[in-house]
Amino acid sequence: MSSSAVDPPYVDRFLATAEAVAQERPEVDLDMAREVFLEAATLLHNGLVLDGLDDHDAEAVVAGLCADLVAADPGAAIRARSQAALELPGALHEPAAVSAAYLIAVATFQL
């Protein structure tokens, strides 16, 4: 499902999340979930949220967002993940940049 000839980066990850959520939660309409997650991928791309991150860190942010956007309180979940990136960076290459990307995503998604 796409609204343009060129999909934003990581759209496949977001659409896979939409499909997984619709399978896990019968009350979720698959088409609506796809639309919401396509919009999320588009906002990330158009908002340049992932610019400046290397591929590894961008993948980590996308994975985190896919997990957190289905939380009961997505904004709180993403803000907590932003803080965790600083406190427990694990394999992140640039924890501060990853943390900032999460906070920019919260603002971009108006959460």
Buried (B, 14 or more C-beta within 10 A) or exposed (E): EEEEEEBBBBBEBBBEBBBEBBEEEEEBEEEEBBBBBBBBBBBBBEBEBBEEBEEEBBBBBBEBBBBBBBEEEBBEBBBBBBEBBEEEBEEBEBBEBBBBBBBBBBEBBEB
